[in-house]
Amino acid sequence: MFKNFRWQIAFWYVGLSTVVYVAFCLIGGLFFYNSLCNSMDEELKTVASQIGHAIDLSGKKPTFRDWLRVVKTEPARSIMSMQLFDESGNLLEKYGPPGIPKLFSKGSEVVEDGNSMRIFVSPLLHKDKLIGFLQLQLSTTKRFEIMREFLLTISIMAPFVLAGFGLCGYIVSGIAVRPIENLVKTLKRFVADAGHELNTPISILQAKAQTLDRKLGNEGRFEQDIAVILSSTERMGNVVGNLMLLAELDGKHVPPTLQKVCLAEICQTVMLEFEERFSQKGLVLRKGVIDEVAVLANRESIRCVLTNLLDNAFKNTEEGGCVTISCSRVGDSAVLSVKDTGIGIPQDSIPLLFDRFYRVDTSRSRSSGGTGLGLSIVKAMLEQFEGRVVVHSEIGVGSEFVISLPLFENRSAAQNLHTMSVNFL
C-alpha cells in the first residue's frame, strides 16, 4: 500500500514539476524572444541615428553621399538593408542585403514573399519640410536561429531535468511516507494484538452466557437479560473476528494459496446456508443465471466475499423482498452478482461503502448488528486475486454488487508464462 502511495506522490511531484518547468520555459522563451526583438529595434535605431551624416538632404530628394567610403569604414552596417524613399513613397536608392522594396507606414515586423524583416522608418526633414524617408530592414533569420538553439537546448535538458525531479520526488515521498507507514504499522499491530487479547474473554463470556441460558432458561428466569448478553457477546465476537481478519489481510505479504474455484458450486453452497435465514425473515433467495465458470483464487476467500454480500443484502432488504445471485462469463472475466430489492444506497455514499467502519444509516446498522467492516473485507480479499467490485444502487429500488474476476484459464496461462520467463532468466 505504502509503496503505491509513495509512487503516487512521486508521480504527482513529477507531474506538477513538469507543468512548472514547461510554464517557466514558455515564459522564459517569451521574454527571450521579446528581448531579441527589442535588441533588433535598438540596433536599427542606433544605425539610423548614426547614418545621418551619410544622407544628403540639400537637394529636392534625399541621396546617399560618398556611400562607398562609409561602407568601407563601417562595414558592419551592411548586414541590414538601407532604403531611401521620396515623400511619395517611391524607392530612390538601396544598399545592403535585399529587402522588401516597399515603404511601410511605421516600424514593425512584416513577412512578405517568404522574407521576414524587422523594420524601422525615420522621416527625413530639410528646413522643416518632409523630403523623404529612411527605412532600415533587418532580417529575422538570426533571431530565428537563436530561438531554435534556445528551444533545442531546453528540449535536450528536459529529460534530465525531469529525471532529476523524479529522483527528488521519490526520495522526498519516501521521507514523507515513512512516519505514516510506521504509525499505520503500529496501529495494525495494535489491532491484531488487541483482537487476539479480546478473543479469549469474549469466548469465555459467550460460553458462560450459554451455560446460564441452559440453567436459568428452563426456569424462565432472566431469559431476556441472558438473550441481550448473548447478542452483545456475539456482536463483539464478530467485530473482533473482522478486525483480526483485516489485520491479517493487511499484514500478509505472502499471497494466499490459489486454486481453481468453481463459482457455481460456491453460489450453491452459500445459498443453502442462507436459505433458512431468508425464509424466516420473509425474503426470497433466488438463483439467477448460473454458468459454469472458474477462477484462480482461494475458495474460502470467495466464499467469505459472497457470504458478506449476502449478509449485507439480508440486512438491507425488507420483508417480502428478493435477493438474486448470478454468475456468468463476460469477455475475459467471470462476473458474480448479488442483487437485492432493498432500501438502496444514496449516490454520495457509494464511493465510501468500502471504507472501514463506514455505515450509510448508523441507527439501522446498529439495530441490525452491522459494524461497517464487511464490505472492507470484501474489497481487501478481492484485491488479492486482481478482482474488483462495482456497486449500482437506487433509493427505494435496490442495490447490485457486481464482482469481476479473471477467468481461470487466463490467470493460469499468465502465471505459466511468468514462470517460464523466470526460469529462462
Backbone hydrogen bonds, N-H to C=O, Kabsch-Sander energy under -0.5 kcal/mol:
donor,donor_aa,acceptor,acceptor_aa,energy
5,F,1,M,-2.3
6,R,2,F,-2.7
7,W,3,K,-2.2
8,Q,4,N,-2.4
9,I,5,F,-2.2
10,A,6,R,-2.4
11,F,7,W,-2.9
12,W,8,Q,-2.6
13,Y,9,I,-2.6
14,V,10,A,-2.7
15,G,11,F,-3.0
16,L,12,W,-2.9
17,S,13,Y,-2.5
18,T,14,V,-2.5
19,V,15,G,-2.2
20,V,16,L,-2.5
21,Y,17,S,-2.9
22,V,18,T,-2.9
23,A,19,V,-2.5
24,F,20,V,-2.8
25,C,21,Y,-2.5
26,L,22,V,-2.6
27,I,23,A,-2.7
28,G,24,F,-3.3
29,G,25,C,-3.0
30,L,26,L,-2.3
31,F,27,I,-2.5
32,F,28,G,-2.6
33,Y,29,G,-2.6
34,N,30,L,-2.6
35,S,31,F,-2.4
36,L,32,F,-2.2
37,C,33,Y,-2.3
38,N,34,N,-2.8
39,S,35,S,-2.2
40,M,36,L,-2.3
41,D,37,C,-2.4
42,E,38,N,-2.5
43,E,39,S,-2.2
44,L,40,M,-2.4
45,K,41,D,-2.5
46,T,42,E,-2.5
47,V,43,E,-2.4
48,A,44,L,-2.5
49,S,45,K,-2.3
50,Q,46,T,-1.9
51,I,47,V,-1.5
54,A,51,I,-1.8
55,I,52,G,-1.6
56,D,63,T,-4.1
57,L,55,I,-0.7
63,T,56,D,-1.7
65,R,54,A,-2.4
70,V,66,D,-1.5
71,V,67,W,-2.7
72,K,68,L,-2.1
73,T,69,R,-2.1
74,E,70,V,-2.3
77,R,74,E,-1.4
78,S,75,P,-1.9
79,I,76,A,-1.4
80,M,77,R,-1.2
81,S,137,Q,-2.7
82,M,95,Y,-2.9
83,Q,135,Q,-2.4
84,L,93,E,-2.7
85,F,133,F,-2.4
86,D,90,N,-2.0
87,E,131,I,-0.6
89,G,86,D,-1.9
92,L,84,L,-3.7
93,E,84,L,-1.1
95,Y,82,M,-2.4
102,K,100,I,-2.9
110,V,117,M,-2.1
112,E,115,N,-2.5
115,N,112,E,-2.0
117,M,110,V,-2.8
117,M,115,N,-0.6
118,R,138,L,-3.0
119,I,108,S,-3.4
119,I,117,M,-0.5
120,F,136,L,-2.4
122,S,134,L,-2.9
124,L,132,G,-3.1
125,L,123,P,-0.5
126,H,129,K,-2.7
129,K,126,H,-0.7
131,I,124,L,-2.4
132,G,124,L,-1.1
133,F,85,F,-2.5
134,L,122,S,-3.0
135,Q,83,Q,-2.8
135,Q,133,F,-0.6
136,L,120,F,-2.8
137,Q,81,S,-2.6
138,L,118,R,-2.8
140,T,116,S,-2.0
144,F,140,T,-2.4
145,E,141,T,-2.3
146,I,142,K,-2.4
147,M,143,R,-2.6
148,R,144,F,-2.3
149,E,145,E,-2.2
150,F,146,I,-2.3
151,L,147,M,-2.8
152,L,148,R,-2.5
153,T,149,E,-2.3
154,I,150,F,-2.2
155,S,151,L,-2.6
156,I,152,L,-2.4
157,M,153,T,-2.2
158,A,154,I,-1.8
160,F,156,I,-0.6
161,V,157,M,-2.7
162,L,158,A,-3.0
163,A,159,P,-2.4
164,G,160,F,-2.2
165,F,161,V,-2.5
166,G,162,L,-2.8
167,L,163,A,-2.5
168,C,164,G,-2.6
169,G,165,F,-3.1
170,Y,166,G,-2.6
171,I,167,L,-2.3
172,V,168,C,-3.0
173,S,169,G,-2.7
174,G,170,Y,-1.9
175,I,171,I,-2.0
176,A,172,V,-2.5
177,V,173,S,-2.5
178,R,174,G,-1.7
180,I,176,A,-0.6
181,E,177,V,-3.1
182,N,178,R,-2.6
183,L,179,P,-2.2
184,V,180,I,-2.8
185,K,181,E,-2.5
186,T,182,N,-2.2
187,L,183,L,-2.3
188,K,184,V,-3.0
189,R,185,K,-2.5
190,F,186,T,-2.2
191,V,187,L,-2.7
192,A,188,K,-2.6
193,D,189,R,-2.7
194,A,190,F,-3.3
195,G,191,V,-2.5
196,H,192,A,-2.2
197,E,193,D,-2.5
198,L,194,A,-2.7
199,N,195,G,-1.8
200,T,196,H,-0.9
202,I,198,L,-2.0
203,S,199,N,-2.0
204,I,200,T,-2.2
205,L,201,P,-2.5
206,Q,202,I,-2.7
207,A,203,S,-2.4
208,K,204,I,-2.8
209,A,205,L,-2.7
210,Q,206,Q,-2.4
211,T,207,A,-2.0
212,L,208,K,-2.6
213,D,209,A,-2.3
214,R,210,Q,-1.9
215,K,211,T,-2.3
216,L,212,L,-3.3
217,G,212,L,-0.6
217,G,213,D,-1.6
218,N,214,R,-0.7
220,G,216,L,-0.8
220,G,217,G,-0.9
221,R,216,L,-1.8
226,I,222,F,-2.5
227,A,223,E,-1.9
228,V,224,Q,-2.0
229,I,225,D,-2.4
230,L,226,I,-2.7
231,S,227,A,-2.4
232,S,228,V,-2.7
233,T,229,I,-2.7
234,E,230,L,-2.1
235,R,231,S,-2.1
236,M,232,S,-2.7
237,G,233,T,-2.4
238,N,234,E,-2.1
239,V,235,R,-2.4
240,V,236,M,-2.6
241,G,237,G,-2.5
242,N,238,N,-2.6
243,L,239,V,-2.5
244,M,240,V,-2.6
245,L,241,G,-2.1
246,L,242,N,-2.6
247,A,243,L,-2.5
248,E,244,M,-2.1
249,L,245,L,-2.4
250,D,246,L,-2.8
251,G,247,A,-2.1
252,K,248,E,-0.8
253,H,251,G,-0.8
259,Q,297,A,-3.0
261,V,259,Q,-0.6
261,V,295,V,-2.9
263,L,261,V,-0.7
263,L,293,V,-2.1
264,A,293,V,-0.5
266,I,262,C,-1.7
267,C,263,L,-2.7
268,Q,264,A,-2.1
269,T,265,E,-2.2
270,V,266,I,-2.5
271,M,267,C,-2.2
272,L,268,Q,-1.7
273,E,269,T,-1.4
274,F,270,V,-1.7
275,E,271,M,-1.3
278,F,274,F,-2.4
279,S,275,E,-2.0
280,Q,276,E,-2.4
281,K,277,R,-1.4
282,G,278,F,-0.8
282,G,279,S,-0.7
283,L,278,F,-3.2
284,V,321,G,-2.1
285,L,283,L,-0.6
286,R,284,V,-0.8
286,R,323,V,-3.3
288,G,286,R,-0.6
288,G,325,I,-3.4
290,I,288,G,-0.6
291,D,289,V,-0.6
291,D,327,C,-2.7
293,V,291,D,-1.6
295,V,261,V,-2.3
296,L,406,P,-0.7
297,A,259,Q,-2.4
297,A,295,V,-0.9
299,R,297,A,-0.5
302,I,298,N,-2.3
303,R,299,R,-2.3
304,C,300,E,-2.4
305,V,301,S,-2.4
306,L,302,I,-2.4
307,T,303,R,-2.3
308,N,304,C,-2.4
309,L,305,V,-2.1
310,L,306,L,-2.4
311,D,307,T,-2.5
312,N,308,N,-2.2
313,A,309,L,-2.3
314,F,310,L,-2.5
315,K,311,D,-2.0
316,N,312,N,-1.3
317,T,314,F,-0.8
320,G,282,G,-2.3
321,G,318,E,-1.8
323,V,284,V,-3.0
324,T,339,K,-3.4
325,I,286,R,-2.2
326,S,337,S,-2.4
327,C,289,V,-2.7
328,S,335,V,-2.3
330,V,328,S,-0.5
330,V,333,S,-2.6
333,S,330,V,-1.7
334,A,405,L,-3.6
335,V,328,S,-3.1
335,V,333,S,-0.5
336,L,334,A,-0.5
336,L,403,I,-2.6
337,S,326,S,-3.1
338,V,401,F,-2.1
339,K,324,T,-2.8
340,D,399,S,-3.0
341,T,322,C,-1.2
343,I,316,N,-2.1
349,S,346,P,-1.3
350,I,346,P,-0.9
350,I,347,Q,-0.6
352,L,349,S,-1.0
353,L,349,S,-0.6
353,L,350,I,-1.3
355,D,352,L,-1.8
357,F,372,G,-1.8
358,Y,355,D,-1.6
358,Y,372,G,-0.7
362,T,360,V,-0.6
365,S,361,D,-2.6
366,R,362,T,-2.3
367,S,363,S,-2.0
368,S,364,R,-1.7
369,G,365,S,-0.6
369,G,366,R,-0.7
370,G,365,S,-3.1
377,I,373,L,-2.1
378,V,374,G,-1.8
379,K,375,L,-2.3
380,A,376,S,-2.4
381,M,377,I,-2.4
382,L,378,V,-2.3
383,E,379,K,-1.9
384,Q,380,A,-0.6
384,Q,381,M,-0.9
385,F,381,M,-0.5
385,F,382,L,-1.4
386,E,383,E,-1.0
387,G,382,L,-2.9
388,R,404,S,-1.8
390,V,402,V,-2.6
392,H,400,E,-2.6
394,E,398,G,-2.2
396,G,343,I,-2.4
397,V,394,E,-2.2
398,G,394,E,-2.2
400,E,392,H,-2.8
401,F,338,V,-2.4
402,V,390,V,-3.0
402,V,400,E,-0.6
403,I,336,L,-3.4
403,I,401,F,-0.5
404,S,388,R,-2.6
405,L,334,A,-2.4
407,L,332,D,-1.5
408,F,294,A,-2.6
411,R,407,L,-2.4
412,S,408,F,-2.8
413,A,409,E,-2.0
414,A,410,N,-2.2
415,Q,411,R,-2.4
416,N,412,S,-2.3
417,L,413,A,-2.3
418,H,414,A,-2.2
419,T,415,Q,-2.5
420,M,416,N,-2.4
421,S,417,L,-2.2
422,V,418,H,-2.3
423,N,419,T,-2.5
424,F,420,M,-2.4
425,L,421,S,-2.2
